């Protein structure tokens, strides 16, 4: 009646983010020169999770301009471990 159905996607996204925080889950973006093998991706997620004390959902992005190494983004923090750095 009050035409608030358009707000549902934002409400759902916020709820999912808050629920993940409560469960100790964090989304991490990793940029690498070439996509990691599944086992390598799992190892990276585990290492990052151990370092920050949370469970990690890893999102991989490939950027051919990186010669090697990786750039990790956890929330608003960026850890640049690329060869250029």
Backbone as a chain_set.jsonl record, in Angstrom:
{"seq": "XXXXXXXXXXXXXXXXXXXXXXXXXXXXXXXXXXXXXXXXXXXXXXXXXXXXXXXXXXXXXXXXXXXXXXXXXXXXXXXXXXXXX", "coords": {"N": [[0.808, -1.191, 0.0], [2.012, 1.23, 0.616], [3.914, 1.525, -1.261], [6.566, 0.426, -0.961], [7.948, -1.718, -1.871], [10.09, -1.52, -3.583], [12.26, -1.096, -1.971], [13.024, -3.512, -0.97], [15.234, -5.086, -2.178], [17.534, -3.675, -1.209], [17.151, -3.908, 1.542], [17.349, -6.691, 1.837], [20.026, -7.119, 0.975], [21.433, -5.723, 2.961], [20.626, -7.16, 5.235], [21.773, -9.674, 4.642], [24.502, -9.0, 4.715], [24.827, -8.206, 7.415], [24.131, -10.618, 8.693], [26.201, -12.291, 7.763], [28.378, -11.033, 9.005], [27.761, -11.549, 11.702], [28.056, -14.296, 11.716], [30.741, -14.522, 11.362], [31.871, -14.376, 8.85], [33.63, -13.167, 6.073], [33.913, -11.324, 3.044], [36.366, -11.508, 0.586], [38.373, -9.989, -1.836], [40.547, -10.982, -4.37], [43.061, -10.104, -6.531], [44.809, -11.359, -9.191], [47.473, -12.264, -11.507], [46.944, -14.455, -13.169], [44.19, -16.731, -13.099], [43.765, -18.552, -10.099], [44.398, -21.979, -9.321], [41.871, -24.303, -8.185], [42.655, -25.556, -5.704], [44.743, -23.881, -4.896], [43.393, -21.469, -4.561], [41.785, -22.14, -2.396], [43.752, -22.51, -0.428], [44.754, -19.892, -0.232], [42.467, -18.584, 0.724], [42.201, -19.862, 3.215], [44.594, -19.088, 4.51], [44.306, -16.289, 4.623], [42.004, -16.194, 6.173], [42.974, -17.28, 8.589], [44.723, -15.245, 9.293], [43.048, -13.052, 9.768], [41.17, -14.035, 11.446], [38.624, -14.964, 10.714], [36.059, -16.624, 8.74], [36.495, -17.003, 5.27], [35.141, -15.872, 2.235], [36.123, -16.17, -0.918], [36.767, -14.093, -3.673], [37.884, -14.096, -6.902], [39.833, -12.217, -9.189], [41.186, -11.66, -12.36], [43.988, -9.98, -13.64], [45.861, -9.113, -16.167], [47.851, -7.219, -16.255], [49.22, -7.325, -13.897], [52.27, -8.589, -12.987], [53.027, -10.613, -11.313], [52.325, -12.122, -8.102], [49.838, -10.845, -5.78], [46.903, -8.831, -5.162], [45.13, -8.05, -2.376], [41.934, -7.45, -1.124], [40.235, -6.629, 1.703], [37.379, -5.744, 2.965], [37.672, -2.37, 3.527], [40.372, -2.352, 3.452], [43.437, -2.69, 1.705], [45.852, -4.902, 0.599], [48.737, -4.902, -0.966], [50.481, -7.111, -2.631], [51.778, -7.392, -4.988], [54.112, -7.889, -7.729], [54.953, -5.498, -8.801], [54.844, -3.791, -6.638]], "CA": [[0.0, 0.0, 0.0], [2.849, 2.428, 0.741], [4.879, 1.483, -2.367], [7.907, 0.223, -0.408], [8.51, -2.962, -2.404], [11.371, -1.21, -4.222], [13.318, -1.09, -0.959], [13.349, -4.889, -0.555], [16.6, -5.533, -2.502], [18.495, -3.049, -0.286], [16.94, -4.516, 2.862], [17.905, -8.042, 1.766], [21.488, -7.026, 0.92], [21.897, -5.314, 4.287], [20.41, -8.302, 6.127], [22.782, -10.7, 4.346], [25.791, -8.506, 5.193], [24.811, -8.273, 8.88], [24.143, -12.034, 9.05], [27.556, -12.794, 7.522], [29.226, -10.496, 10.077], [27.446, -12.284, 12.93], [28.584, -15.658, 11.569], [32.194, -14.462, 11.236], [32.228, -14.591, 7.449], [34.003, -11.937, 5.393], [34.197, -11.488, 1.625], [37.694, -11.022, 0.248], [38.659, -9.949, -3.268], [41.953, -11.208, -4.678], [43.387, -9.869, -7.923], [46.036, -12.07, -9.551], [47.779, -12.185, -12.932], [46.199, -15.568, -13.769], [43.285, -17.372, -12.136], [44.365, -19.582, -9.254], [43.799, -23.308, -9.35], [40.953, -24.432, -7.044], [43.39, -25.844, -4.47], [45.486, -22.68, -4.522], [42.409, -20.515, -4.064], [41.39, -22.597, -1.056], [44.871, -22.215, 0.474], [44.783, -18.444, -0.024], [41.332, -18.26, 1.6], [42.514, -20.344, 4.568], [45.653, -18.255, 5.087], [43.73, -14.984, 4.948], [41.099, -16.435, 7.294], [43.776, -17.424, 9.803], [45.314, -13.949, 9.626], [42.05, -12.104, 10.268], [40.324, -14.706, 12.431], [37.255, -15.136, 10.218], [35.924, -17.479, 7.565], [36.644, -16.165, 4.084], [34.558, -16.177, 0.932], [37.121, -15.592, -1.808], [36.385, -13.704, -5.029], [39.105, -13.929, -7.673], [39.803, -11.407, -10.401], [42.44, -11.758, -13.1], [44.443, -8.741, -14.254], [47.101, -9.472, -16.861], [48.877, -6.194, -16.045], [50.033, -7.749, -12.757], [53.278, -9.546, -13.443], [52.96, -11.725, -10.376], [51.851, -11.753, -6.778], [48.392, -10.619, -5.693], [46.383, -7.691, -4.429], [44.045, -8.563, -1.55], [41.062, -6.417, -0.561], [39.372, -7.1, 2.782], [36.635, -4.552, 3.358], [38.29, -1.163, 2.994], [41.823, -2.519, 3.505], [44.072, -3.273, 0.531], [47.204, -5.397, 0.83], [49.311, -5.036, -2.309], [51.633, -8.003, -2.655], [52.111, -7.629, -6.387], [55.519, -7.745, -8.056], [55.21, -4.07, -9.03], [55.053, -3.15, -5.348]], "C": [[0.856, 1.261, 0.0], [3.971, 2.444, -0.292], [6.331, 1.37, -1.87], [8.571, -1.048, -0.931], [9.861, -2.725, -3.069], [12.536, -1.217, -3.251], [13.765, -2.491, -0.569], [14.745, -5.346, -0.956], [17.668, -4.939, -1.575], [18.376, -3.646, 1.109], [17.553, -5.91, 2.89], [19.429, -8.012, 1.761], [22.063, -6.646, 2.28], [21.743, -6.456, 5.286], [21.475, -9.368, 5.9], [24.155, -10.276, 4.846], [25.877, -8.614, 6.71], [24.868, -9.722, 9.353], [25.533, -12.629, 8.867], [28.509, -12.297, 8.606], [29.008, -11.262, 11.38], [28.017, -13.697, 12.898], [30.098, -15.681, 11.417], [32.68, -14.73, 9.831], [32.532, -13.238, 6.822], [34.297, -12.246, 3.925], [35.514, -10.797, 1.312], [37.86, -11.079, -1.266], [40.161, -10.093, -3.469], [42.135, -10.996, -6.175], [44.751, -10.485, -8.199], [46.258, -11.939, -11.057], [47.011, -13.258, -13.708], [45.341, -16.2, -12.688], [44.03, -18.463, -11.381], [43.656, -20.91, -9.488], [42.887, -23.432, -8.134], [41.662, -24.695, -5.711], [44.164, -24.634, -3.972], [44.542, -21.619, -3.947], [41.97, -20.858, -2.653], [42.486, -22.289, -0.046], [44.948, -20.729, 0.79], [43.668, -18.045, 0.934], [41.617, -18.688, 3.039], [43.555, -19.47, 5.247], [45.119, -16.887, 5.493], [42.799, -15.127, 6.154], [41.836, -16.579, 8.609], [44.319, -16.074, 10.252], [44.299, -12.993, 10.239], [41.08, -12.727, 11.263], [38.87, -14.855, 12.014], [37.253, -16.147, 9.082], [35.863, -16.585, 6.329], [35.875, -16.743, 2.908], [35.421, -15.426, -0.068], [36.539, -15.308, -3.183], [37.675, -13.398, -5.778], [38.861, -13.063, -8.894], [41.169, -11.508, -11.058], [42.745, -10.417, -13.759], [45.812, -9.026, -14.854], [48.199, -8.433, -16.669], [49.715, -6.471, -14.794], [51.022, -8.784, -13.259], [53.229, -10.797, -12.581], [52.502, -11.216, -9.025], [50.344, -11.569, -6.776], [48.093, -9.349, -4.916], [45.141, -8.187, -3.701], [43.254, -7.382, -0.995], [40.122, -7.073, 0.44], [38.642, -5.869, 3.309], [37.254, -3.331, 2.718], [39.815, -1.206, 3.061], [42.328, -3.192, 2.24], [45.494, -3.655, 0.895], [47.776, -5.707, -0.544], [50.583, -5.852, -2.235], [52.037, -8.324, -4.082], [53.597, -7.39, -6.609], [55.871, -6.264, -8.252], [55.472, -3.342, -7.724], [56.323, -3.664, -4.72]], "O": [[0.448, 2.271, -0.572], [4.875, 3.276, -0.215], [7.206, 2.12, -2.303], [9.653, -1.41, -0.47], [10.692, -3.633, -3.117], [13.688, -1.332, -3.67], [14.788, -2.644, 0.1], [15.415, -5.962, -0.127], [18.609, -5.636, -1.197], [19.382, -3.865, 1.783], [18.209, -6.275, 3.866], [20.062, -8.796, 2.468], [23.08, -7.199, 2.698], [22.638, -6.692, 6.098], [22.024, -9.908, 6.86], [24.906, -11.11, 5.352], [26.893, -9.065, 7.239], [25.576, -10.029, 10.312], [25.999, -13.388, 9.718], [29.358, -13.054, 9.076], [29.968, -11.586, 12.08], [28.416, -14.233, 13.932], [30.688, -16.76, 11.35], [33.778, -15.252, 9.637], [31.787, -12.277, 7.011], [34.858, -13.293, 3.601], [35.749, -9.658, 1.715], [37.532, -12.082, -1.9], [40.951, -9.41, -2.818], [41.456, -11.623, -6.989], [45.731, -10.171, -7.522], [45.351, -11.553, -11.795], [46.488, -12.988, -14.789], [45.707, -16.209, -11.513], [44.826, -19.203, -11.958], [42.468, -20.95, -9.81], [43.1, -22.736, -7.141], [41.295, -24.107, -4.694], [44.235, -24.387, -2.768], [44.867, -20.957, -2.962], [41.802, -19.973, -1.814], [42.196, -21.855, 1.068], [45.178, -20.343, 1.936], [43.892, -17.259, 1.854], [41.308, -17.954, 3.977], [43.421, -19.144, 6.427], [45.435, -16.383, 6.57], [42.804, -14.282, 7.05], [41.387, -16.066, 9.634], [44.37, -15.788, 11.448], [44.639, -12.211, 11.127], [40.259, -12.026, 11.855], [37.979, -14.872, 12.863], [38.3, -16.486, 8.532], [35.24, -15.524, 6.358], [35.947, -17.939, 2.623], [35.452, -14.195, -0.071], [35.898, -16.169, -3.787], [38.464, -12.554, -5.355], [37.823, -13.161, -9.549], [42.194, -11.448, -10.38], [41.869, -9.797, -14.362], [46.801, -9.162, -14.133], [49.37, -8.735, -16.897], [50.803, -5.914, -14.645], [50.627, -9.761, -13.896], [53.375, -11.911, -13.083], [52.314, -10.014, -8.834], [49.65, -12.072, -7.659], [48.907, -8.863, -4.13], [44.207, -8.687, -4.328], [43.829, -6.433, -0.463], [39.324, -7.944, 0.093], [39.227, -5.049, 4.016], [37.353, -3.257, 1.494], [40.479, -0.213, 2.761], [41.725, -4.149, 1.755], [46.251, -2.845, 1.43], [47.354, -6.657, -1.204], [51.633, -5.355, -1.827], [52.574, -9.397, -4.356], [54.264, -6.765, -5.784], [56.971, -5.836, -7.904], [56.238, -2.378, -7.696], [56.681, -3.244, -3.62]]}, "num_chains": 1, "name": "protein.A"}
